[in-house]
Structures are given as structure tokens and as C-alpha cells.
Amino acid sequence: MFRYLKSLFFLITCIFATSCQQNKKETISVINWSAAQNYYSQNIDIALNYLDSLEAEGMHGKKAKTYFALSRVAFKKAEPYASYLNPEVGHRANGPALPIYKEDTGKIIKPVGYQKIEESIYDHETTEADFTQELYVQKGMLSNLKKAIEKRELNPQRFFIATHQQLLRIVSLAISGFDTPVSHLGINETIVSLESLQTVYKSTIQNSIKLKNEKLDTDFNTNIEKAIAFINKNQDFDTFDRFTFTRDYVNPITRNWVDIRKSSALWEPINTTPFNFDAPTFFESDSFNLNYFTAAINQNPTEKQITLGKKLFSDPRLSENGKMACITCHLPNKGYADNIALNLDNQGKPLLRNTPTLINTAFQQSFFLDGRSNTLLDQISSVFTNDKEFNSDVHKFSNAILKDSTYTKLFKDAFGKISSNNTDVIKAISSYISTLNGFNSKFDKNIRGEENNFTDEEKLGYNLFMGKALCATCHFVPLTNGTVPPFFTETEKEVIGVPETAENKELDDDLGFYWSYKEELHKGMFKTPSIRNVALTAPYMHNGVYDNLEQVVEFYNLGGGGGLGFDLEHQTLPFDELNLTSEEQNALVAFMKTLTETITDNYN
């Protein structure tokens, strides 16, 4: 009897499991993804048609700006899926109007894309022949995007990732002016992105499956409509309240979106993208996937490896003369910087550049101020081999460390052995540095809605940072560094014209990234750093020229080096003055100070 009941139970279980699998398959199969895919494809066609109209109208035509805006509107509707499928082309089609150096050919490619066309139409500093060429290239890129859309079928994974990317574009790029630096159409285009999301959502998930939480559909659509209504109240670029819009209107949408993905059970997130798809907003302490930014050989370090790394971080015996450690220049109580314009090398002479903070340094795709290392491991290795720093062979382990029985145990616990080279040392230090992350500042807690103690001045500062002051077009929110959202495959470098002294009389002679290709384009080019904990890491700029944030803001307010009168043909910063009032400059500083937090670790 027991054997019979056991068999019956097994049979029922199998039938139930099969039924569940069938139901799940049926749930997924009833979604008509082709309607959404056609929507994306058709809008690329519309964007192309308006570019044809723009070409016929000419750069100086009365309807030129209208056709340009309409083409952009259609592109924004298609952008989520088109750019997801081909990130490089999608970014160039709607990226900065800057020349690009092609490493494979050694050639410099002229600026292309919507932002270059925008400059031509609004500033009229382009010949008609060049304008026609710009349109030709842009139409080619859009045609390539359309082919990608038609070739690859939309499915749950692609839809959820593409939408997540587009929501970040709204928060980081559209409302900051990055997308449309001249026309400032980005705020209105945010409405387009939200309406497009709503349209595609209704034609797929909402009309096809019943969510476990039936209220989600209503909340999601209502929150989109509230966000659009908020934008419609004020679309002025300089006065738009980005802080309130993000906290009270976009964040509820992203929270809904995460819940919809979970409730629909259509797709389980993968761990190969920059995002933690379970994070309810882009401002959580775990919104970004650290492994994505970490070299494959150093992902998911153990606590014992991190503990070892912390001890090594403070040990001067790693250097050849036994006098320099990582902590010599990166002091925890000084934001992991040193508050010195130029620290001293192992011979007591000034180093070439200011010490950058290590906080959130892991969320980058290039290291050192001149971008000469591609990974954190690479960067640490370079410190070992630099004759002005550790000056120790990266392949030779420190004899002093080898004789320390404490380290013998730590290495065996961390790596199962103590080797004769520094490979494990570098991996351990990198693992520790990767824990020095901060996303729980006063700003983060306020933008998430956990606290409500932002002052009016701090709120104004954020709105200026994201708008009129143009800070966020290089220091991308929420990381506030130069790693470009939403793909995070590159960390930008800029030419801003930093002076030699705080008197702003002469251009500093440090050539920065020029070392790499010896191109005029790169003279004075440096990586865009994070400004998190910036209040703790004075002095500022690659040469430590400015002692306080007020001086930094004034430099940008004057238009950078170009605004100061330096001859900078390739400055990537606009030469024009920002015309910020004293009140606005003070507000910017007040906001930046809200990015301060005490970074602690649990590896004692």
C-alpha cells in the first residue's frame, strides 16, 4: 500500500510539474512581440524619412529644426531596442559631436550623429556639402540599426534589458542635456521615451498576461502619466526640477518596472550586464554589478582574499626601499586620496600628478588620470614596476613578506598557497580596493526618498549640476564619473584646459593621454574622475592646482581653458561662460558636499 501511494504521489507530482511548465510556456508564448518589434522598426523608417526631408530643406531652411526634432522623436521611440542590439552604432548615432580616433586604422573620424547635425542646424558653422555628408552618414547608421531590428527577434530578455537601459538614459542623459546640448530638446524627448515605453508595454505584457500583482499595471501606467504631466508643467532647460522629477516620478516607474519583471516571470536576470536588475532605482548601494567592471580573473573574491588585500594595502615592505605603501598616498580618512597637490615619490621628489580617490574606482574602464591602464589589476601592477613608486618587480615576491609567518597563513587561507611572484598580491589588493564603494551619501538617501533633509540650496545645486552647469554631461549620474551609461564600456577622457597655477595665466604643460597615440587631438586630455566624496579629496585637477571647490566651479563657469584665453583647438568643454551667479556657484558646491560619506569596511 505504501509503495502504491508513493507511486501515485510521484505521478501526481509529475503531472502537476508538467502542467506548470506548460502554463509557463503558454504564458510566454501568448505575448505578441512582433507588434513591438514592428513599432521599433517603423520608427527608424520615420526617422529616416524626416532626415530626407531635412536634406531637401537644407541646413538653413525654415523647417530644418522642425524636421530635425521630428527625426529625433522617431529615433527616441526606436532607441531602446535599436541601441541595445548595436550599442556602438546606437551611441554614435546619438553621441557627442566630437572627433573619434580609430585605434585600428590610426585615422581620426569626423564628428557624426544627431548631435553633430544639431550643431550644424543651430550654429551654422558647417558648409552645405559637409551637412549633406553628415546626413548621409546618419542615414547609413540608422539603416544599419533597422537591419539589426529586423534580423533579431524581440524577446523578454532583450525587452527588459533594453527598457532598463532606456530608463537610465532618461535619468542620466536626456534631462542633463547630454543628448541635445544645443537645442535642449531632451526634456521634451523624455516624454517621448515614456510614452513609447507605455505603448510597447500595453501591446505586449499588459495585453497578453495577467500579472500576479494585478495593481501593477494600473500603478505603472499612472506613474508614467504623472511623470509626463510633471514635465509638461515646465520644460525650461535651466529651471526644470530634475531632483523632484527623478525622486518622485522616475523612481516610482523604475520600482514598478522591477516588480513587473518579477511578477511576469518572463525573464530571470543574468549576471553579465552592468546592472543589478533587482535594484528598485538607479541610486541603490547595489544598483550596479561590480563583476561587470572587474577583470574576469578577479571576480567574486573571497572575504579572506579581501582581508589579505587590506593588510597588503598598508604594508610598505611591498616597495623596494620598504618606505612606500598604497596607503602612503591613499589615506582612508582623506577619502582615499592625500590632500596634497603632488605627493612625493620614493626619492622624496614630487610625483607627476595629483593622487585620485580610490572610492568607487572599480566602476571604471580605464585607470590612472591619463587612462593608460585598462584594469585595476593593470593599474596596481604599474605602481609595482614604476621606478618612482614601489620599484619592485611584479614577478618577484617580497622577501620581507615571505619571512612573515602572519602572511604565510593569510596567503594559504586566501589562495591555498604562498607563491614566488606578486600576482596574488596584486589580485588581493585589487579585491580590497573594489570594496571601497559608496552609494549611501546624503544625496543617495534623499534621491531614494529615505530621507527628506535636502536643503533648498542643495536641491538647486543638483538641478544646476544636471542642467545649466552641464556637470552631468561628463560626470554621469549616478556614478558621477566618466563611465558612459547605459553600456558602461568606456570611461571618457576630456580636454578642459587646466592651468599651471591658480592664477589661471598659463596652460599646464602635462600632455595627459597624448602619450598613447601622439595625436594633437589628445593633448591635455585626462580621464573624467568620480566626484563622490569630492569634498574630502582636495586639492583638485590632475596637477592639484585648485585648493577648493569654489575655484573649480569658477574655472568651469569661465569656460575652462578656452574661456580663460588658452589656445585649445580640441577642448571638449564648451568655451562659453556658464554665467552662473554667485548663489548658483555656492549651490553647486553645497550639492557636491552631499556626496560625502564615510567609507568603512569589515575587513579588520
N, C-alpha and C positions, 0 to 999 in steps of 0.2 A: 504493500500500500504506500509506504514512504517513497519507494522508488518511482511509483506511478505518479504521486503528487509532485515529486521533484521534476519528472519529465514534463508534466502538464505545466508547471510553473515556468520551466525553461521555454516551452513552446509559446506560452502567452507573452513572455518577455521578448522573444524574437519577433513575434507579430507586432507587438507594441513598438519596438525599436524600428522595425521596417516601416511601420506606419508613420512614425515621427520623421524618419528620413524622407519618406515620400512627401509628407506635408511640407517639410522644409524646402525640398526641391520644387514643389508646386508653388510655394510662396515666392521663391526667387524667380521661377520661370514665368509667372504671370506678369512681371514687370516688362513693359514695352520700352526698352532702352533706345530703340531705333528712332522714336519720336524726338528724344532729347538730342541724339546724335545728329539728326537732320537739322535740328534747331541751330546747333553749333555750326554746322557746315553752311547752312543758308546764310547765316550772319557774316561768315567770311566772304561769301559772294556779294552781299550787300556792301560790306566794307570796300571790296574791290571796285564795285560799281561807282561808289562815291569818289574813289581815287581817280577813276576815269573822268568823272565829271569835273573834279578838281584840275586835272590835266587840261581839259578843254577850256576851263575858265581861266587858267593861268594864275600865276603867283599873285598878281596884282588885281585880279578880278574882284568884283563886288561880292560875289558869293563864295570866294575862296575859303574864308574862315568857316562859313556855314557847311560847305562840303567836307572840309577837314573835320569839323566837330561831328558830323553825321557818320563819317567813316570810322572815327574813333568809337562812337557809341556802338556801332555794329561790332567792331573788334572786341570791345569790352564784354559783349554778350557771348562771344565765342572764346574769349581769352582763357577761361578756366581749363577747358579740355584741350584747346589748341596748344597752349603753352605747357600743359602737363605732358603732352605727347612729345613735344620737341622744345625742351627748355631753352636751348641755345638760340634757336631762331625766334622763339616767342619773346625772349628777353631783348634780343637785338631789334625786333620789330617795335618794341615799346620801351627801349632802354635809353640811357644818357646819350646826348648828341656829342659824343667825344670820339676822336680817332682811336683805332684799336691796332696794337702791334701784334702781328701774327707770328708767333714763335716758329712755326713750321716753315714759313717762307721768308721770314725776315722783312716782310713788307708792312707798311702802315696803311690800313684801310680807312678811308674817309668815313666820317660820321654818317650813319644811315638811320632809318626808322622814323616813327611818328614824331619823336622829339626834334629831329633834325628838320623835318618838314614844317613843324610848328615854328621853329626859328626862322625859316625862310619866309613863311607867310606873314609872321608878325613883325619881324625885324627888317625884312627886305634887304639882307646883306648877301644874297645869293643871286647868281645870274640865272636867267630863264633856262639856259642849257643845263646848268647844274641841277636846277629844280626839277627839270624833266627827268634827269638821271636819278635823282632821289626817289621820285615816284616810281620809276621803272624798277629800282631795287626793292622798294617796299612792296610793290605788287608781286614781285617774284617771291619774296618771303611769305606773304600771305597765301600765295598759291601753294607753296610747299606745306604750309600749315593745313590747308584744306585737304591736300593729298593724305596727310597723316590722319586727319579726322575720318576720311572715307575708308582708309585702309584698316584701321584698328577699331574694333567694335567697343562701344561703351559698355562697361560692366560695373558692378558695385564697387570693386576696389578702385578703379580709375575714377569713378564718380566721387567717392568720398574723399580721396586724396586731392583731386583737382579742386573740389569745393573748399577744402581746408586751406589750400594754398591761396585761393581767391579771397577768403575771409581775412587772411593775413595781409594780402595786398591792400585791402581796404584800410586796415589798422595802420599799416606801416608806410605804404607808398602813395595811395590815392589822396588821402586827406593831408599828406605832408607836402604835396606839390612836386614830389619826385616824378610822377607820371607826366605831368603837364607843367613844367617850370615857367613857361612864358604865359600861356593862356589861363592857367589855373582852372581848367575845366574839371579837375579831378574830383572836386567835392560833388558836383552835379553827376559825374560819372559813377560815383558811389551809389547813387540811386539806381542807375542802370544795372550795376552789378547785383544789387539786392533784388531788384525786380526780376532780373534774369534767373537768379537762384530760385526765387519763388515760382517762376514759370516752369522751370525744369523739374523742380520738386513736385509740383502738382501733377505734371504729366507722367511722372514715374512712381515714386514711392507713395505719395498721398492717394493717388487714384487706383493703386494696384494692391496694396496690402494694408492690413489693419494692425497698427502699432499696439504693442502691449499696453502702453500708456496712451489711451485714446485722446487725452487732453493735449498731447504734444503737438499734433497738427495745428490745433487752434492757437496754442501759445506761440509756435514758431511763426505762423503767418501774421499773427497780431504784432509780434515783436518786430518783424520786418516792416510792417506798415507804420509802426510807431517811429522806427528809425528814419524812414523816408519822410514822415511828417516833420520830424525834428530838423532834418536837412532843409526842407522847404521853407522853414521859418527864417533861415539866414544862410545864404551860400557865399557870403563875402569871405574871400580867402583870408584876409587879415584878422577878421573878428570872429570867425567860426569857432565855436566852443568844442574843440576836439576832446578835451578832458571829459566833459559831460557826455558827449556822444559815444566815446569809447566805453566809459564805465557803465552808463545807464542804458545804452541802446545796442551797441555791438556785442558786449559781453553776454547779455541775455540770449542773443542769437547764437553765439558760439556754444553756450551751455546747452541750449536746445538741440543744436546740431550734434553734439556728442551724445546726448540722450537718444536722439532719433537713430543714430547709428547703432547704439546698443539695443534699443527696443526693436529695431527692424531685424536684427540678427542676420543681416545680409553679408557682413564682412567683418572679419576679425583683423585688427591692425597688425602690420608687420613691423619688425624692428630694424628696418633698413632705410628709414627716412629720417629727416631732421626732427620730426615731431613725435611727441607723446600724444597720441590721438585721444587718450582718456582725460587729458588735462582740460578742464572746463573753459579756460580762457588762455590767451597767449601770455599771460602775466603771472602764471603759477611758478613755484620754485622748481617744478619738474615739467614745464611745458615743452622742453627740448630734449632730444635724445642724445645724451653725451657720447654714446658709442658711435654715432654717425660722424662726429667730428674727430674721433680718435683713431690713430693708426691701428690697423687690424691686429697687429701683433701685441697690442697693449690694451685691448678692450676687456671689460669686466674684471678688473684687478681684484684680488682678494684683500681683505682687511689687513692681513699680515704683510702683504706687499706694500700697502699704503703706509702702514706703521713703519716699515723699514725705510720707505722713501722719506718720511718726515724726519727720521733721525739723520739720514744722509744729507738732507737739505741743510742741516745746521752744522755739518762736520767739515772743518777746514782741512782735514787730512786728505780730502779728495784732490786738493790742489798741490802742485809740485813743490811749492815752498811752505805748504802747511799753514798758510795765513788767510786764505780766501775760501769762503763757502757760499752757497746760494744765498743764505741769509745775510751775507755781508752787504748785499745791495737790495735784497727784497725782505724788508722788515715787516713782520705781521702787524705791529702797532702803527705802521705808517702806510697802511693799505697795500702791503707787499711791494712798496716802492722804497725810496730812501730820503725824500725831501732835500736832495742835493741836486744842483744843476747838472754836475758831472761828477760821478763818483771816481774813486781812484783805482788804477789798475794794480797788478801785483808788484809794480816797481814804485808805487806811490805817485804816479803821474795821472792826470785826468783822462778818463776814458773818452771815447769819441762822442757818445750820445747819452742822453738822459735815461735813467732806469724806468722802464714801464712797469705798471702794476701787473701782478700775476692773477688778480681776481678776474674770473671768467675768461682767462686767457685761452682756456681749452676750446672755446666756441669761435675758433678762427680757422682759416685755411692757409694762412701764412704767418710767419713769425719773424721776430726782430723788426725794428722800425723800418728797415729798408726791404723787408719781405724776402730775405734771402733763404729762409728755411721753410719747407712746406709742411713740416710736422713738428709737434712739440718734442718728440724724440730727437729729431734733427737739430733743433734749437739747442737742446741740452748738450748734445754731442759737440756742437760748435763751441760751447763755453769750455768744455774739457780741452779741446785742441787749440783754443786761442792762446797765443803766447803772452797775451796781456792779461789773461784771466787765470784759469786753472792750469793751463800749460802742461797738461798731463795726457799721455797717450790714451786715447779712448779704448784701445785694445789691451791696455796693461792695467791690472788691478793694483790699487794702493797697498804697498807692503804694510803700512801702519794699520790699515783696516784689517788686513789679513791676520795680524797678530792679536787683534782684539777679540777675545772669546765671546763677548756680547754679540758681536756681529756674526760670528760663526753660527750661533743659534738662530739669529734673526734671518739670515740668508737661507738656512736649511728649512726654517718654517715657511718662508715666503716662496722659495724656488726649488726646495729639495736638495740644494747643493750650494756651495760657495765656489764660483768659477774663477778662472785666472784672468778674466777681462772685465771691462766695465759695462758690458751690455745689460746685465741685470741691474746694475746700479742706476743706469740711465732710465730703464723701464720703471724702477721703483720710484725714482724722483718724479718722473712724469706722472705716475699714478697718483702720487700725493698732490702735485700741483693741480691735477684735474679735479680734485675735491674742493679747491678754493673758489667756490662759486657762490654768488649772492644774488638772490631774487626776492628778498624779503625786506626791502627798504621801506621807508615811509611811503615813497611813491607807489611801490608794488601793492602794499596793503590798502592804499587808498584807491588805486585804479581797479583793484579787485572788489572793492566795496566792503572790505573787512573793517576798515577804519574810516572815519569821516572827519579828519583833523587837518586836511589841507587848507592852508590859508588862501585868501583871495590872491595874494601876491604869488604864491607857489603855483596856483592854478593858472594864473596869467602867464607865468614863466613856462609852464608846459605847453600852453597854447602857442606861445611865441616860438618855442623850440620846435614844435611840429608845424609851424606855419611861417609867419612873417620873417623870422630869423633864419629860416632854412637849415637849421642844425640837423634835423632828422633826415635830410636828403643825403647825408653822408654817414651820420651816426644813427643807423636804422633802429627804430624801436621794434621790439622791446630789449634786444641785447645792447643797444646803443653803441655798437661797434660798426666796422665797415663790412661785415659779412652780409652779403646781399640776400635779402629774402625774396621769394619764398623757397628758393632752391638751396641757398647757403653753400654753393660750390666754390665761391671765390670771396676773398676779402679785398675790398677796394683799397687802392693807393691813390693819393691825391697830390697835386701840386698847388700849394696855397701861398707860397712866398714868405716863409718865416724869416724875420730879420735877424741880424747878427747880435744886436743888443736891443734892450727895451726902449731905446731912444728912437727905434724904427727908422734909422737913417740909411742903413746898408743891408743888402740881402745876404743871408748866411751862405757861406760857400760850400756847405755839405751837399753833395750831389744826390744822396739817397739812392734810390733804385736805379739810377743811371749806370751803376757798376755792372748791371746784368747784360744789357744789350748795347750800351754806348749810344743810345738814341736821344736826340735833343728833346724828344717828347717826354723823357723820363727825368730830366734834370730837376733836382729838388723835389722828387716825388717820394712820399712816405706813406706808410700804412695808416689807415684811419683807426685809432685805438678806441677802446671802450671808455665811456665817461662814467661808468659806475664807480662809486667811491672816489670820484674825482676831487672832492673837497679834501681828501686825505693825502693826495699824491702830488702836491705842488713841489717844485716848480714845473712849468708846462712847456710843451712843444719838444721836438726831438733834441733841441740843444738846451732845454731848461731856461729859455730866455725870459719867460714871464713868471713873476713871483706869485701872482694871484689870479683868480678867475675874472676879476674885473678887467684886468689888462687883456686877457684872452678875448673876452666879449668885445672889447673896444677894437681889437685887431680885426675881428670879423665884421664889426659894424662899419669899419672904414673900407671894407672890400678886399681884405687880405693884402698880400704884397703888391698886387696890381693897383689896388686902391691907394697904397702908400706911395706909388710912383715908380716901383721897380719895373724893369723891362722883363716881363714874363709872358712871352707869346703863348705858352702852353699851360697857363694857370687854369686849373679845373674849377676853381671857385669863381663865382661871378665877380667881376671887378667893381660893380656898382655898390655904392654905400647902401646899407640896410635902413638907414635913417631911424634907428631905434632911439627912443627918448631915454633920458636917464632913468626914469621909472621902469621902462621896459628892460633896460640892461640889468638893473638891480633884480627885477623879477626873474630873469633868466638865471642869474647866479643863485637866487633863492631856490628855484626849481632844482638845479643841479645838486644842491646840497641835500635835497630829499632823497637822492640816490645813494646816500651814505648808510652803511650798516656795518656792524661788527661781524667779521667773518671768523667763525670758530670752527674747530674740528674736534673729532672724538678720538684722535689717534695719539694718546699720550704715552 
